[in-house]
Amino acid sequence: MEAGDERKRKGSGLDSMVLPELKQLASTLGLKGTGAMRKGQLIDAIRSAHVVRAVERFVLAPAAGWT
């Protein structure tokens, strides 16, 4: 690639992100052990982390009286 060229991204959302972007996102989510993951594995881990956080926030917290 020459300077100024931009990569064309396929898909949308996590699928359109490149590996360094996914690793940065995983880091902000506090995921560990992502350094050796392939792109698909990293996307799965990020999606799982989002599901866990959603369950904690919208199911467990209200049931336990957390605010």
Rosetta blueprint (number, residue, H / E / L):
1 M L
2 E L
3 A L
4 G L
5 D L
6 E L
7 R L
8 K L
9 R L
10 K L
11 G L
12 S L
13 G H
14 L H
15 D H
16 S H
17 M L
18 V L
19 L H
20 P H
21 E H
22 L H
23 K H
24 Q H
25 L H
26 A H
27 S H
28 T H
29 L L
30 G L
31 L L
32 K L
33 G L
34 T L
35 G L
36 A L
37 M L
38 R L
39 K H
40 G H
41 Q H
42 L H
43 I H
44 D H
45 A H
46 I H
47 R H
48 S H
49 A H
50 H H
51 V H
52 V H
53 R H
54 A H
55 V H
56 E H
57 R H
58 F H
59 V H
60 L H
61 A H
62 P H
63 A H
64 A H
65 G L
66 W L
67 T L
